[in-house]
Each structure stands twice: as structure tokens, then as C-alpha cells.
Amino acid sequence: MARLAPFFPKSHGNPRVDDRRVLSGIIFIKRNELRWCDAPKECGPSKTLYNRWKRWSDKGVFARMMDGLASEAAVPKTVMIDATYLKAHRTATSLRSKKGGQATKEAV
């Protein structure tokens, strides 16, 4: 958590719920795929968790955290995730058959 402290936005005005508690709550919710209202009470109010997640996401706080932590590595690495997939039309399987699903003599 000490390495993440520089990435938290500065507090203006009223004291707020501890950023470390909120971050732990956001991670818990996202990791377990829960609703915001199912957050443990120890992490703070669920509305606070959602509001911080939304605000920090819009400001790019999480992206800066990940970039900052990755840049501290001794050997920089590039990790890529490919989520492409191919989708064939349902008639693509019958390209060699005649209309009506009967195979031609040449295809057999």
C-alpha cells in the first residue's frame, strides 16, 4: 500500500474514508464479482466505494497505478492479452453441399 500512496488523488476539504480501505473494498468487489451493496462494512459505505471507483476510473487513477507499479520492475515486460475470436455464419458449414442439404457427387 505504501507504493500506491503517491497515486491516490489529494483530499480537498472534508476528511474522507481512508483510500487504502476503499481500494481494498473495490478490489474485493471486483475480484469476487459482487454488487456494490454487498461490500463488507469494514471497507466503508458501498456508495463511497462505487463513487470512488467511478471517479478514479474516469480520472485514470487505476491506469497510473498499474503503469507506476510496472515501471518499478527491474526488467520491464510487455504482457498482452488477445481477446479476438472468429465467428462463422451458420451457412458456412454447407458451402460444398447443394441446396436442401444434399451433398453433391463430386463432394463425396
PLY file of the C-alpha trace (Angstrom):
ply
format ascii 1.0
element vertex 108
property float x
property float y
property float z
element edge 107
property int vertex1
property int vertex2
end_header
0.00 0.00 0.00
2.91 2.35 0.63
3.89 2.08 -3.05
0.34 3.04 -4.07
0.06 6.11 -1.81
1.52 8.57 -4.37
-1.15 7.62 -6.90
-4.16 8.47 -4.74
-5.80 11.83 -5.53
-5.31 14.56 -2.93
-8.11 15.21 -0.45
-9.84 18.59 -0.66
-11.99 19.87 2.18
-13.77 17.36 4.40
-11.91 14.30 5.69
-12.88 11.21 3.76
-12.83 7.45 4.19
-9.27 6.09 4.05
-8.17 5.49 0.44
-6.49 2.22 1.36
-9.71 0.84 2.85
-11.66 1.95 -0.19
-9.14 0.42 -2.59
-9.28 -2.87 -0.68
-13.08 -2.79 -0.92
-13.03 -2.08 -4.66
-10.60 -4.94 -5.26
-12.74 -7.27 -3.12
-15.91 -6.37 -5.05
-14.30 -6.71 -8.49
-12.40 -9.91 -7.68
-15.49 -11.66 -6.30
-17.88 -10.19 -8.90
-20.23 -8.85 -6.23
-22.69 -5.98 -6.27
-21.58 -2.75 -4.60
-24.22 -3.15 -1.89
-22.63 -6.50 -0.91
-19.35 -4.86 0.15
-18.11 -5.68 3.65
-18.75 -2.93 6.20
-15.02 -2.79 7.05
-14.31 -1.28 3.64
-16.62 1.66 4.12
-20.04 2.55 2.73
-20.92 0.87 -0.56
-21.90 4.21 -2.11
-18.43 5.55 -1.30
-16.82 2.51 -2.91
-18.81 2.94 -6.09
-18.29 6.71 -6.24
-14.53 6.38 -5.79
-14.32 3.57 -8.34
-16.24 5.64 -10.88
-14.34 8.88 -10.18
-10.91 7.22 -10.13
-11.68 5.25 -13.29
-12.71 8.43 -15.12
-9.55 10.23 -13.95
-7.26 7.33 -14.90
-6.03 6.69 -11.35
-6.05 2.90 -11.76
-4.16 3.07 -15.06
-1.50 5.29 -13.45
-1.24 2.83 -10.55
-0.63 -0.08 -12.90
1.88 1.87 -15.00
3.69 3.05 -11.88
3.93 -0.41 -10.38
5.03 -1.92 -13.69
7.74 0.70 -14.18
9.31 -0.23 -10.82
10.18 -3.71 -12.11
13.87 -4.46 -12.61
13.25 -5.98 -16.02
10.43 -4.32 -17.97
7.98 -6.76 -19.52
5.22 -6.40 -22.02
2.16 -8.52 -21.34
-0.52 -8.65 -23.98
-3.92 -10.27 -23.87
-5.62 -11.15 -27.12
-9.37 -11.50 -26.93
-10.13 -11.91 -30.61
-12.37 -14.65 -31.87
-13.77 -15.68 -35.22
-17.41 -16.16 -35.87
-18.61 -18.05 -38.92
-22.02 -17.63 -40.44
-24.30 -20.61 -39.87
-24.42 -21.33 -43.62
-20.62 -21.54 -43.84
-20.68 -25.24 -42.97
-22.77 -26.13 -46.00
-20.71 -24.42 -48.71
-19.97 -27.67 -50.56
-23.48 -29.10 -50.46
-26.43 -28.45 -52.73
-29.49 -26.52 -51.72
-31.53 -28.63 -49.32
-28.52 -30.14 -47.56
-27.79 -32.95 -50.07
-24.10 -33.49 -50.83
-23.09 -33.45 -54.49
-21.47 -36.48 -56.12
-18.23 -34.51 -56.66
-18.03 -33.59 -52.97
-18.43 -37.22 -51.85
0 1
1 2
2 3
3 4
4 5
5 6
6 7
7 8
8 9
9 10
10 11
11 12
12 13
13 14
14 15
15 16
16 17
17 18
18 19
19 20
20 21
21 22
22 23
23 24
24 25
25 26
26 27
27 28
28 29
29 30
30 31
31 32
32 33
33 34
34 35
35 36
36 37
37 38
38 39
39 40
40 41
41 42
42 43
43 44
44 45
45 46
46 47
47 48
48 49
49 50
50 51
51 52
52 53
53 54
54 55
55 56
56 57
57 58
58 59
59 60
60 61
61 62
62 63
63 64
64 65
65 66
66 67
67 68
68 69
69 70
70 71
71 72
72 73
73 74
74 75
75 76
76 77
77 78
78 79
79 80
80 81
81 82
82 83
83 84
84 85
85 86
86 87
87 88
88 89
89 90
90 91
91 92
92 93
93 94
94 95
95 96
96 97
97 98
98 99
99 100
100 101
101 102
102 103
103 104
104 105
105 106
106 107
